[in-house]
Amino acid sequence: MDLKGFLSIAQILVSTLVVVLVLMQVRGTGFGAALGGQDYTFRTKRGLQRSLHRLTIVVMFVFVGISMWSVIAS
């Protein structure tokens, strides 16, 4: 497998992971919460919610890095 193929597969896997992490963070009931229909009160993130938030940020940086690497390599 060449570098381009590896980067494409890695990008697909990381993007899928980003989608899963974002969907795990959605609170509230139903699809309306995902579109902003939830309560707008400020709450601090604790425990698992904080870990998911930080992991999402890290995975997004990895995704952007792979995307930039893919553009440079092509």
PENOR-V571486 format. One line per field, one symbol per residue. psi: psi as a letter, one per 20 degrees, with the letter a starting at -180 (. if undefined). burial: I if it has 24 or more other ideal C-beta (glycine too) atoms within 12 Angstrom, else O. A space follows every 10 residues. Layout:
psi->???
burial->???
This chain:
psi->prhggghggh ggghhghggg gghhiprapa hhhhjjjrpk qpqqpqchgg ghgghggghh hgghghgghg ghi.
burial->OOOOOOIOOI IOOIOOOIOO IOOOIOOOOO OOOOOOOOOO OOOOOOOOOO OIOOOIOOIO OOIOOIOOOO OOOO
